[in-house]
Amino acid sequence: MSFSEIIEKIDGFLWGWPLIILLFGTHIFMTFRTGFIQKDIFKAIKLSVTKDPDVEGDVSQFGALTTALSSTIGTGNIIGVGTAIALGGPGAVLWMWLTGIFGIATKYAETLISVKYRVKSEDGSMIGGAMYALDRGLNKKYLGIIFAFLAAVCAFGIGCMVQANAIVTNIRQNFSGDEHTDKMIMYGTAIFLCVVVGLVILGGIKSITKVSERLVPFMALFYIVGCLVILVMNADVLGETVLTIINSAVTTKAAGGGFVGSTVSLACRYGFARGLFSNESGMGSAPLVASAAQTRNPKRQALVSMTGTFWDTVVVCLMTGLVLVSSIIKNPGIDALSGNGSELTSLAFGRIPVIGVPILVIGLITFSFSTILGWYYYGERCAVYLFGEKVIIIYKCLWVAAVFVGSVVELNLIWNIADLFNGLMAIPNIIAVLLLSDVIAKETQKYSGEHLEDKDETEIPTVKNSQNGVLL
């Protein structure tokens, strides 16, 4: 068995029942521990567009949210949903949606402790994340180092090279000609991507946030409106679509209309796995940027951050699922169980006249580009925790190089390694969430009701740049 096959098997095992049980179990536990924090989702949405003046932080709450969404809303929302349906049947859509509903609580919890235990560098910028919660909250620095290493490394794969490859592949599929033209498109797109990404990340978090604040609302609105138009076009089968999804989630009965049925176990497994992968609740990624937000207390930013899971899975993934299942029912010739999520998605959108392909192509390109920006910041913050501020310029250069490499090479092995590391980084983060659940519950109660406006008077410690880096 080759090294690539070994990694693929380990990755497949980890993203099966082990992570499903760990992450979804944590989602349910934190739902009860936070007093069903999901009930505050509309208050949280209002907070996300409300400025919190005269408080410490590098970016606005909305800026932190859109930067987190820029990395969370990616190919998983389109291709990932297609993969879940291809492997688990239409019922996977319901299980995926449930990961979003319950995952809201875990996203809230992991953000709250990341903001509570954040630190400040000498220049006044905020640094936080699971590594600081593990380090300062639990005195388990070694787990913080493990989390930071896994996140800093997997960012190059799952957040950079894979996304760049998705952009170039989409452009080549839609504009390729002869072999010479195809290579020109590939290398030209790769160079253009490197230049644009380099210019954005050069300005750090403020530059990334400015781009995200403009790009994320546009791309999400464009995609959602496009999906709504498609659903109107498929209105005659929407009732059947919903019933098919529900029935397939709880029964082994054949779905019909292009589906040949799937076991409840498969629907559950792939729905959970792709949903957890898409919304990243429990991964510890989004809190890395949430820790830089201007917020008067940890709960406020935690509420804002949890809306990311709502938009990502409860809204966008659900829309994609409804579009795919309804399109397959309307076009039974589409092989719904081909096992290839990318092919299934392309076939389903391709059957929709005029608007189907543009929505898919523009959605994938903008989602992938924004993911490259968001994950850069995640990786940089983890690298700074490990090696200090001096590593930033090196990380920027490596990131731009990774964009180019990802654009022009095959990435099967890199994808599997990055996917494996992505799953592994959830383990120390979940340890922090579970062991600090008492702190999370107390902070939630402390800032409940009118006290949500209270300012946290706890002094944020300053870390000297010369000492910032646990390995050096």
Secondary structure, DSSP 8 states (H G I E B T S, - for coil): --HHHHHHHHHHHHTTHHHHHHHHHHHHHHHHHTT-GGGGHHHHHHHHTS---SS--SB-HHHHHHHHHHHHSSGGGTHHHHHHHHHH-TTHHHHHHHHHHHHHHHHHHHHHHHHHT-EEETTS-EE-SHHHIIIIIH--HHHHHHHHHHHHHHHHIIIIIHHHHHHHHHHHHHH--SHHHHHHHHHHHHHHHHHHHHHHHHTHHHHHHHHHHHHHHHHHHHHHHHHHHHHHHTGGGHHHHHHHHHHHHH--S--BTTB----HHHHHHHHHHHHHHHH-TTTS-THHHHTTB--SSHHHHHHHHHHHHIIIIIIIIHHHHHHHHHHHHH-TTS-TTSS-HHHHHHHHHHTSTTTHHHHHHHHHHHHHHHHHHHHHHHHHHHHHHHH-GGGHHHHHHHHHHHHHHHHHS--HHHHHHHHHHHHHTHHHHHHHHHHTHHHHHHHHHHT-GGGGG--------EE-GGG--TT-
